């Protein structure tokens, strides 16, 4: 019964109104350009790290609710998707966007039986505005 309580609490007390628009940098040198319209987020994510060793760019779509964000990037070139969810912490120049992410990679049909178990990676990123 914890989930209904959490949903009820979040519906009653939205967080502060935050504008996430702008350029954000994480600890690995990846950047994202966010454009916020209401609660919708769009933009692009440029990853400084990838399985290919090259920088890759993906289209970003997501949502903001108070100081919470959730967004997904479609890495068309590498047949994978990454989803981040997090919260803005701190104030002023000390603001940081603390996130957790899941990356899922495509496993070709013939290899699914033996390869699907390792198709999802999990991690964390901290972003700051630049």
SVG drawing of the C-alpha trace seen along z (x, -y; Angstrom):
<svg xmlns="http://www.w3.org/2000/svg" viewBox="-4 -31 41 50">
<polyline fill="none" stroke="black" stroke-width="0.4" points="0.0,0.0 3.0,-2.3 2.5,-3.2 -1.0,-4.7 0.3,-6.8 3.2,-8.1 1.0,-8.9 -1.5,-10.6 1.2,-12.6 2.8,-13.7 -0.6,-14.8 -1.2,-17.0 2.1,-18.7 3.9,-19.5 7.5,-20.6 8.7,-24.1 8.4,-25.3 11.8,-24.8 12.9,-25.7 15.3,-23.1 16.0,-24.8 19.6,-25.2 22.8,-23.2 23.8,-20.7 27.2,-18.8 27.8,-15.6 30.9,-14.2 31.9,-12.3 31.9,-15.3 28.5,-14.5 26.2,-17.4 22.5,-17.8 20.5,-20.7 17.1,-20.9 14.1,-22.9 11.2,-23.0 7.6,-23.9 5.3,-23.5 6.1,-20.1 7.5,-18.7 11.3,-18.5 12.8,-18.1 16.4,-18.5 19.6,-16.6 22.1,-14.6 25.7,-14.4 27.4,-11.4 31.1,-11.7 31.3,-8.0 29.8,-5.1 30.4,-1.4 31.9,-2.4 34.4,-4.8 33.0,-7.7 30.8,-10.6 27.1,-10.0 24.2,-12.3 20.6,-11.3 17.2,-13.0 15.8,-13.6 12.2,-13.7 10.9,-13.8 9.0,-15.6 9.5,-17.8 7.4,-18.0 8.6,-20.6 12.3,-19.7 11.9,-16.1 12.8,-15.1 12.6,-12.0 13.8,-11.8 14.8,-9.3 17.3,-9.4 17.0,-7.4 20.5,-6.4 19.4,-5.4 23.0,-4.9 23.7,-2.3 20.2,-0.6 19.8,-1.5 17.7,-3.7 18.7,-5.4 16.2,-6.7 17.2,-9.0 15.2,-10.0 16.3,-12.4 15.9,-15.4 17.4,-18.9 19.3,-19.5 21.0,-22.5 20.5,-26.2 22.2,-28.8 25.5,-27.9 25.5,-24.7 22.5,-23.3 23.0,-19.7 20.7,-17.3 21.2,-13.9 20.0,-11.1 19.9,-7.3 19.8,-5.8 19.0,-2.6 20.4,-1.8 18.9,1.0 20.6,2.4 19.0,4.3 19.8,8.0 19.2,9.6 16.5,12.2 18.8,15.3 20.9,14.2 18.0,13.3 17.9,16.6 21.5,16.3 22.1,12.5 19.1,10.8 20.2,11.0 23.0,8.5 21.2,6.1 20.4,3.5 23.0,1.4 22.4,-0.8 24.3,-3.8 24.1,-7.3 25.0,-10.8 25.2,-14.2 24.7,-17.2 25.4,-20.9 24.3,-23.8 26.9,-25.4"/>
</svg>
